[in-house]
Amino acid sequence: MSRFFSQTLSGLEPYTPGEQPRGIQNLIKLNTNESPFPPSPRVIEAIGAQQVRDLRLYSDPACTDFLAALAEAFGVPRECVFASNGSDESLAFAFRAFCDKGAAFPDVTYGFYPVFAQLFGIRTRVVPLREDWSLAPEDYKGLAETLFLANPNAPTGLALSRAEIEALVTENPERLVVVDEAYVDFGGESCVPLTQKYDNILVVGTFSKSRSLAGARLGYAVGAPSLIADLNAVKFSFNPYNVNRLTLAAGTAAVRDTAYFRECCGKIIEAREETKAALRAMGFAVTESRANFLFAAPPAPCTGTEYFAYLRENGILVRHFGAARTENYVRITIGTSEQMKTLVAVTKCFLEETT
């Protein structure tokens, strides 16, 4: 830390992203919830020589074509959608714009929530998940803070129904509920329809998972026009050109290729269910994930730390969270069917060698 660094940030604990190895061959990368499939062929067609030549020009600050396509896909008015540099930017803007009364979120959830709160000096209320990893809506009733709920949650993969979210929205009309739907396309129930009924819900999403554009950095938010106007006020006070030209072209093409999107999601869901069944048959505890990953703990006497290390030694990267509640679990991104079969085979060897 330099002598010029703000003292108000001296205790900041930055977010730790998943490992992105370089130069390692034959590695099965199941640690950062990326898609195992390439983007839609329409994306490749959309990014041509002319798009590259036009990089000399700033991108469209209004994100006009992309937001028109996104609004059409969601069946909402254009003024109800917002584009961001990944969903993290939408979330950061929401923390900055809507948390005068503080922010509330689960103790086991997306790790960026406490980082954003600390960065912006926001008071937080951390609500523990239940022992079975479930998020109990009744634990949030009566809270005045803005709620941030990943649904499906990470790293557990568990999801609330739209009706359960709606109950939280209607319970206190003076409180904003931010629903982070990064993984909703793999079996969750989107709350986007609620944004057309209530002005105190904001839905945030990403193209990094189900749309195979993690490297392009594209996110969005859907909400009442007043909420979107607030996000734009923050955006235009920070970075008007927040989404680059190539990403806007890629996102517009991707959102219009519904058939490819559904095909890829279907393959991931099928592989997830097959892998979940195989792990459970070997004695693993595995949550009922509705995301593109599994949250799994090996049977005793094996530990999550040992399992994580064994997989890595055998060329498979997964994510391990060392906090007390999660140290015996790993989060396994769902890859191709072949990759998941390799994971299962290596897991069998792990159990044979350690039990």
ChimeraX attribute file (.defattr): number of C-alpha atoms within 10 A of each C-alpha:
attribute: neighborCount
match mode: 1-to-1
recipient: residues
	/A:1	6
	/A:2	5
	/A:3	6
	/A:4	6
	/A:5	9
	/A:6	10
	/A:7	9
	/A:8	11
	/A:9	12
	/A:10	9
	/A:11	10
	/A:12	13
	/A:13	12
	/A:14	13
	/A:15	13
	/A:16	9
	/A:17	10
	/A:18	14
	/A:19	12
	/A:20	9
	/A:21	10
	/A:22	6
	/A:23	6
	/A:24	8
	/A:25	8
	/A:26	8
	/A:27	13
	/A:28	20
	/A:29	23
	/A:30	23
	/A:31	22
	/A:32	20
	/A:33	24
	/A:34	21
	/A:35	23
	/A:36	19
	/A:37	17
	/A:38	12
	/A:39	23
	/A:40	23
	/A:41	12
	/A:42	18
	/A:43	22
	/A:44	14
	/A:45	11
	/A:46	18
	/A:47	17
	/A:48	12
	/A:49	8
	/A:50	9
	/A:51	14
	/A:52	12
	/A:53	9
	/A:54	12
	/A:55	12
	/A:56	9
	/A:57	11
	/A:58	12
	/A:59	18
	/A:60	16
	/A:61	16
	/A:62	15
	/A:63	20
	/A:64	14
	/A:65	15
	/A:66	24
	/A:67	23
	/A:68	16
	/A:69	18
	/A:70	24
	/A:71	18
	/A:72	14
	/A:73	12
	/A:74	15
	/A:75	12
	/A:76	19
	/A:77	17
	/A:78	17
	/A:79	17
	/A:80	21
	/A:81	25
	/A:82	26
	/A:83	30
	/A:84	26
	/A:85	18
	/A:86	23
	/A:87	23
	/A:88	22
	/A:89	20
	/A:90	25
	/A:91	27
	/A:92	19
	/A:93	20
	/A:94	23
	/A:95	23
	/A:96	18
	/A:97	14
	/A:98	20
	/A:99	21
	/A:100	12
	/A:101	14
	/A:102	18
	/A:103	24
	/A:104	24
	/A:105	24
	/A:106	23
	/A:107	16
	/A:108	19
	/A:109	21
	/A:110	19
	/A:111	15
	/A:112	16
	/A:113	24
	/A:114	24
	/A:115	18
	/A:116	22
	/A:117	19
	/A:118	18
	/A:119	18
	/A:120	14
	/A:121	15
	/A:122	18
	/A:123	15
	/A:124	19
	/A:125	17
	/A:126	12
	/A:127	15
	/A:128	16
	/A:129	16
	/A:130	11
	/A:131	8
	/A:132	8
	/A:133	16
	/A:134	16
	/A:135	23
	/A:136	15
	/A:137	12
	/A:138	10
	/A:139	13
	/A:140	17
	/A:141	13
	/A:142	11
	/A:143	17
	/A:144	15
	/A:145	22
	/A:146	25
	/A:147	25
	/A:148	23
	/A:149	24
	/A:150	26
	/A:151	29
	/A:152	29
	/A:153	27
	/A:154	23
	/A:155	27
	/A:156	27
	/A:157	28
	/A:158	21
	/A:159	25
	/A:160	20
	/A:161	13
	/A:162	16
	/A:163	12
	/A:164	13
	/A:165	20
	/A:166	16
	/A:167	13
	/A:168	21
	/A:169	22
	/A:170	14
	/A:171	14
	/A:172	15
	/A:173	13
	/A:174	13
	/A:175	22
	/A:176	23
	/A:177	26
	/A:178	25
	/A:179	25
	/A:180	27
	/A:181	25
	/A:182	25
	/A:183	27
	/A:184	24
	/A:185	22
	/A:186	25
	/A:187	17
	/A:188	20
	/A:189	17
	/A:190	20
	/A:191	23
	/A:192	21
	/A:193	15
	/A:194	21
	/A:195	18
	/A:196	17
	/A:197	12
	/A:198	16
	/A:199	19
	/A:200	21
	/A:201	29
	/A:202	26
	/A:203	27
	/A:204	29
	/A:205	25
	/A:206	27
	/A:207	22
	/A:208	22
	/A:209	23
	/A:210	26
	/A:211	27
	/A:212	20
	/A:213	25
	/A:214	19
	/A:215	11
	/A:216	18
	/A:217	20
	/A:218	27
	/A:219	25
	/A:220	22
	/A:221	27
	/A:222	30
	/A:223	28
	/A:224	21
	/A:225	18
	/A:226	13
	/A:227	24
	/A:228	20
	/A:229	16
	/A:230	14
	/A:231	24
	/A:232	19
	/A:233	14
	/A:234	17
	/A:235	20
	/A:236	12
	/A:237	9
	/A:238	11
	/A:239	11
	/A:240	16
	/A:241	17
	/A:242	20
	/A:243	23
	/A:244	20
	/A:245	22
	/A:246	19
	/A:247	20
	/A:248	24
	/A:249	21
	/A:250	23
	/A:251	28
	/A:252	22
	/A:253	23
	/A:254	26
	/A:255	22
	/A:256	18
	/A:257	16
	/A:258	13
	/A:259	9
	/A:260	17
	/A:261	18
	/A:262	15
	/A:263	10
	/A:264	21
	/A:265	20
	/A:266	15
	/A:267	16
	/A:268	25
	/A:269	20
	/A:270	15
	/A:271	22
	/A:272	26
	/A:273	16
	/A:274	15
	/A:275	20
	/A:276	22
	/A:277	13
	/A:278	18
	/A:279	22
	/A:280	16
	/A:281	10
	/A:282	14
	/A:283	13
	/A:284	18
	/A:285	16
	/A:286	20
	/A:287	19
	/A:288	14
	/A:289	25
	/A:290	25
	/A:291	32
	/A:292	27
	/A:293	30
	/A:294	28
	/A:295	25
	/A:296	23
	/A:297	24
	/A:298	24
	/A:299	17
	/A:300	13
	/A:301	8
	/A:302	15
	/A:303	16
	/A:304	22
	/A:305	17
	/A:306	14
	/A:307	22
	/A:308	20
	/A:309	14
	/A:310	17
	/A:311	17
	/A:312	15
	/A:313	10
	/A:314	14
	/A:315	16
	/A:316	21
	/A:317	26
	/A:318	23
	/A:319	20
	/A:320	22
	/A:321	15
	/A:322	13
	/A:323	9
	/A:324	7
	/A:325	12
	/A:326	18
	/A:327	14
	/A:328	22
	/A:329	26
	/A:330	27
	/A:331	27
	/A:332	27
	/A:333	25
	/A:334	28
	/A:335	25
	/A:336	19
	/A:337	17
	/A:338	10
	/A:339	17
	/A:340	21
	/A:341	16
	/A:342	14
	/A:343	23
	/A:344	18
	/A:345	12
	/A:346	17
	/A:347	20
	/A:348	14
	/A:349	12
	/A:350	18
	/A:351	17
	/A:352	9
	/A:353	8
	/A:354	12
	/A:355	9
